[in-house]
Amino acid sequence: MRAYHDAEWGVPERDSRALWEKLMLDGFQAGLAWITVLRKREAFRAAFDGFVPRNVARYDEADVARLLADPGIIRSRAKIESTIHAARIYCEMEAAGEDFAAFCWGFTDGRVVTGDGRSFPAKTPLSETISRELKRRGFKFVGPVIVYAWMQAVGIVNDHAETCFRRDAVMDGRPL
């Protein structure tokens, strides 16, 4: 967890595919501890073709069966089917000329929202807004709490504590 915090968590992510992957992984985390997903992340990447949306969008029932039999991932039919459906939505957005990263960052005009470093809410009005829009588009496992955790993970929100050495560094884009 320390390596994840120090090198990844809260660092602004601007790549569409990576943002989508992290949103899907946060959906798999629903009801579980994040460490469970983090430990299985490489197995997820292998099982879901590197989370390349156009590949995942082509999955069929045989792929669902394959994934349900994979002990390396969280084997929830609902979460697996949701990921496949979300890949199709991602591809539809792309085909319509809508960049997923631009969509995600558009809620903040491309800027990182910085928390106060002292309080750490489970959700915010912004996560509720993004959650509603994702749901309107057909995404699942994107409630406001999951969305806020994702926003923190991908650096849309900088919620490092005020005493954390990474707080200013992620704002400046400095590596560890």
N, C-alpha and C positions, 0 to 999 in steps of 0.2 A: 504494500500500500504506500509505503514511503516513496519508493521510486516512481510510482504512478503520480502521486501528489507533486513530487519535486520536478518531474519532467513533462507531465502531460496535463494534469487537471488544471483547468482554468486558463490554459494557453489558448488564445483566440485561433480557432480553426476556420479557415476560409475555403476549404476544398469541399465541393458539393458531395462527392462520394463519401468522404470521411465524416461529414456531418450526418449524412443519412445512416451510415454504419453505426455511429454512436447513438443516434436516436433509436435504432432497432435494438441495440444492446441494452439501452436503458429500458425499453419495453420488456425485454426478457427478464430484466432485473425485478420487475413488478412483483412485490410480495416476498422478495428474497433479499439477502445482503449483497451489496455491490461486489464484495470480494468473491462471491460465488461466480459472478459473470466475469470478473477480471481474471480469475484462475482458468476459466474456460474460453477466454477470448480467442486464443489461437485455434482451438478446436472449432469454434464458431466460424472463424474466417475460412478454415479448410472446408467445413461442411457447406458454407454458403458462398462458395466460389469467390472468396475475397470480398464479399459484399459488393460485387459489381451489379448494380441494379438491373441492367439489361439481361444479365445471365439469370439472376434470381427471378425476374419477371416471367421467364419461360418455364419455370418449374411446374410440374404436374403432380398428379396424385402419387405416382411412383417416387417422386422426389420427397413428397411429404412422408411417405412410408419409410424411405431411407433415413430421413432426418429423425423421425420418431424412434428409429432403431439405433441411433448414434448415441452411445453412452457419454461421449465427450461434451455434449451440449445439454441445455435444458430442454427436455422433451415434452413440451406442451403443444398440443395440436393447435390450440387457439393462437399461441404466439408465433408458431411456425407459419400458419396460414396468414396471419396478420402481416408478417414480414414479406411474404410473397405478394400479397395484395399491395403493400406499401411500395414494393419495387415497381409494380405496374403503375401506381400513381406517380412515382418519381419519373418514370419513362414518359408518361402522358404529359407531365409538366415540361419535361425536356423537349418533347416533340412540338409542344405549343410555344417553344422559345423561352420558357421560364427556367431560369437557373435556380437550383435548389439553394445554393449558398446565398444568392441575392434575395430569395424569398425569406430565408432564415434571418439574415442580417437586416432585412428591410424593416423589421419591427423596431429596430434601434437606430435606423438611418446609418447603419454600418459601424456604429460606435459601441464600445464596450460599456456596459452599465456597471458602475462600481458600487458595491454594497458598502455599508458603513464600517465593516470590519469588526463589529461588535455584536450584531444580531444576525441570525441566520434563519430566515423564514423557510418553511417547507414549500410555499408557493407565494406568488405575487400577482397583482393585477396583470402584469405583462405576461406571466406564464399562463394565466387564465385566458388571455386574449389569443396567444399563440396556440394553446390547446384547442380552443374553439375553432380556430381556422384550420388546424390540422384535421380535426374531426369532421369539419364541414367538407373537406376534400376527400374524406374516406379513411384516413389513418385511424388505427386502433392502438390501444395501450399508450395513449398520449394525453393522459389526464394532466391537470396543472401541476401536480407534485412531480410526476415523471418528467414533464417538460422543464420544470425548474431545475431538477437535478441535471438534466441534459444541458440546459443553458449554462450552468456552472461548469460542467465538464468541458464544454467546447469553448468556454471563454466569452460567451455573449454576456455573461455576468462574471465579474471578478469578485468572488466572495471569499478570497483569502482573508484570514483574520488580520487586524491592523498590526499585529506583532509578527506576522508570518514573513519570512524573508522573501517569499515569492510574490507578495502583493504588488510591490512596485516593479519588480522584474517583469512580470507578465504584461504589465501596462506598457513597458518600454520595449517589449519584444525581445528581451535578453534571454539567452539560453541559461540553463542551470550552471 
